[in-house]
Amino acid sequence: MSAGQGSTGNVIAAVCSFFIPGLGQLVQGRLLKAIIMFVLAAALWIVWMGWIIHLWSILDAALYKPGN
């Protein structure tokens, strides 16, 4: 079964990333991307720019299509 854009799995992943940047990518099995999102967001929150990575993390999880 393939999960397409907007699927329940992507919605759950986006909600996870809403709470912790990168968690949605981790739920989707994308460990490297999850680490990158989490580290970038954590580093940039220090200078109040982490919200950019936080939003990117949510959108990336929501729009993910396996095989990309």
Backbone torsions as a table, in degrees:
resi	resn	phi	psi	omega
1	MET	NA	128.6	-177.8
2	SER	-103.1	132.6	179.4
3	ALA	-93.6	115.6	179.9
4	GLY	-91.8	175.6	178.7
5	GLN	-57.5	133.8	179.9
6	GLY	85.3	2.3	-179.4
7	SER	-69.5	166.0	179.4
8	THR	-57.6	-39.9	178.5
9	GLY	-60.1	-40.6	179.2
10	ASN	-70.0	-36.4	178.1
11	VAL	-64.9	-44.6	177.9
12	ILE	-62.1	-43.0	179.4
13	ALA	-63.1	-40.7	179.0
14	ALA	-64.7	-40.3	178.2
15	VAL	-64.6	-41.1	177.2
16	CYS	-60.3	-44.1	179.8
17	SER	-68.2	-24.6	176.2
18	PHE	-61.9	-40.8	-177.8
19	PHE	-81.4	-41.4	179.0
20	ILE	-138.9	114.9	179.7
21	PRO	-56.4	129.8	179.8
22	GLY	96.0	-18.6	-179.0
23	LEU	-64.9	-37.2	178.1
24	GLY	-63.2	-40.7	177.6
25	GLN	-65.5	-37.2	177.8
26	LEU	-64.2	-42.5	177.7
27	VAL	-60.2	-34.5	180.0
28	GLN	-81.6	-2.4	177.9
29	GLY	86.3	16.2	-178.7
30	ARG	-104.4	79.5	-172.3
31	LEU	-62.3	-47.7	-177.7
32	LEU	-62.0	-44.5	179.1
33	LYS	-64.5	-37.6	178.5
34	ALA	-62.4	-45.0	179.6
35	ILE	-63.4	-43.9	-179.9
36	ILE	-60.6	-47.4	-179.4
37	MET	-61.1	-45.6	-177.1
38	PHE	-65.0	-47.3	-177.9
39	VAL	-66.0	-44.2	178.9
40	LEU	-62.4	-45.1	-179.7
41	ALA	-63.2	-43.8	-179.5
42	ALA	-62.7	-44.5	-178.9
43	ALA	-65.8	-41.7	-176.3
44	LEU	-79.0	-20.8	176.8
45	TRP	-64.5	-24.0	178.4
46	ILE	-60.0	-35.7	-179.9
47	VAL	-108.5	23.9	175.9
48	TRP	61.1	24.9	176.6
49	MET	-111.7	3.0	-178.2
50	GLY	-62.7	-23.6	-179.6
51	TRP	-61.4	-27.6	178.7
52	ILE	-65.5	-48.3	178.8
53	ILE	-68.1	-35.9	178.4
54	HIS	-59.7	-48.2	178.1
55	LEU	-64.4	-41.0	178.4
56	TRP	-60.8	-40.6	179.4
57	SER	-61.9	-43.5	179.0
58	ILE	-63.9	-48.4	-179.3
59	LEU	-65.0	-40.9	179.6
60	ASP	-60.8	-42.9	178.5
61	ALA	-66.4	-39.9	-177.3
62	ALA	-70.6	-33.2	-174.3
63	LEU	-99.1	4.2	-175.7
64	TYR	-64.3	135.1	173.3
65	LYS	-123.4	121.1	179.2
66	PRO	-55.8	142.4	-179.6
67	GLY	98.2	-2.6	179.2
68	ASN	-89.8	NA	NA
